[in-house]
Amino acid sequence: MTNDTATYKQLAGTAAAELIEDGMVIGLGSGSTAAFLVRALGERLRKGLHIAGAVPSSQETAQLAASLGIPLVSLETHPVLDLAIDGADEIDPQLNLIKGGGGALLREKIVATSARRFVVIADSSKLVPRLCTRAALPVEVVPFALGPVRRRLEALGASVQQRVREGRPFITDNQNYILDCSFPGGITDPTSLQTQIRTVVGVVEHGLFLGITERALVAGPNGLLTLP
């Protein structure tokens, strides 16, 4: 991450923290931009903000939030969130997203769809004309079904790679694998692809976030942009 990119991510995360109001139950996303949000929220709490609680979308976010004194709650006790804020790997002009670069896509989608409002934060490099232009589409898969799912995804036109970290298969917080799917020229019809992936037995979740985002706070060389 360059110094400029870090600055942009911090700007977006800090701006999003200002959307959080007293008494809210919020969802906290995962990844580097979301980490700036969590730190900014911790600072607001130190200055007097009071929230009812926060639901983290990953173990990493939970650890960071707890270290900053942010009160954590669960979706069992708070099934409806007032606001969820998260980063994205790609954002298209319709505010559709690809998420899951950090491997937390299942929990991120659960948190996002449990919220009355879902706001995305990002640096301007994440804006793309078409999804899967720069980032691969992650698909979370039950380990037992890895081979059959890979073949089904390849039949949909994807170039598929199993995610590996430090020479070993990447394991999600849910003890599943990730298949990263690339599509030449990007995804021409995200809605159709989403429907097709959902029919594949053994797929737990995918990283297409379609029709969920209320707005995006995007920071770049020209400052902070609010979309739409």
C-alpha positions, 0 to 999 in steps of 0.5 A, a space after each residue: 500500500 502506497 502512502 497516498 493509498 493509505 491516506 485515501 483509505 484513512 480519509 474514507 474510513 474517517 468520513 464513514 465513522 461520522 455517519 455513526 450516531 448515538 445508540 446505533 447498532 452497527 456492522 463493521 467490515 473487514 480489510 485495510 480500509 475498514 480498519 481505518 473506520 474501526 480506529 476512527 470509531 474508537 476515537 469517537 467513542 473516546 470523545 463521548 459517542 455511545 453506541 449500542 454495539 458493533 457486529 464484526 464481520 471477521 475475527 481480525 476486525 473483532 480483535 481490533 475493535 475489542 482492543 479499542 474498547 468498541 462494544 461487540 454484540 452478535 446478530 443473535 441478540 441484534 439481528 437488525 443493524 442500523 448501519 453497516 460499513 465495509 470496504 470493497 475490492 471493486 465498485 461499478 457505476 451501479 454501486 455493485 461490488 466485488 468483495 472477499 479479497 480478505 476472505 471474509 465475504 460470507 460474514 461480510 455479506 451476512 452483516 451487510 444484508 442485516 443492516 437497514 443501510 449499507 455504506 461502502 468505503 474505498 480509495 478511488 482505485 477500486 472504481 471500475 467500469 465493469 466488475 472483475 476488471 481488476 479483482 478476481 471474484 472470490 467463491 467460498 467453497 466447502 472443502 469436500 466439494 472443491 473439485 466439482 465446484 471448480 469444474 462448474 465455475 470453469 464451465 461458466 467461463 471462469 479461470 479458477 485458482 484456489 487461494 493459497 497463503 504461505 504455501 498452504 490453502 487459505 482457510 476462511 473463518 468458517 473453515 472453507 476454501 476460496 476459489 478466485 475466479 477471473 473472467 476475460 473482459 470482466 463480468 458482462 452480466 453480474 445478475 445472471 452469473 450470481 444466479 448460476 453460481 448459486 445453483 452450484 452445490 458446494 458453494 457457500 457464498 460468492 463475492 458479488 454484492 449486487 443491489 445492496 449498497 446505499 452509497 459509497 464514500 470514495 477518496 482519491 487525489 481530488 478528495 472525498 467523493 460520495 456516490 451516488 
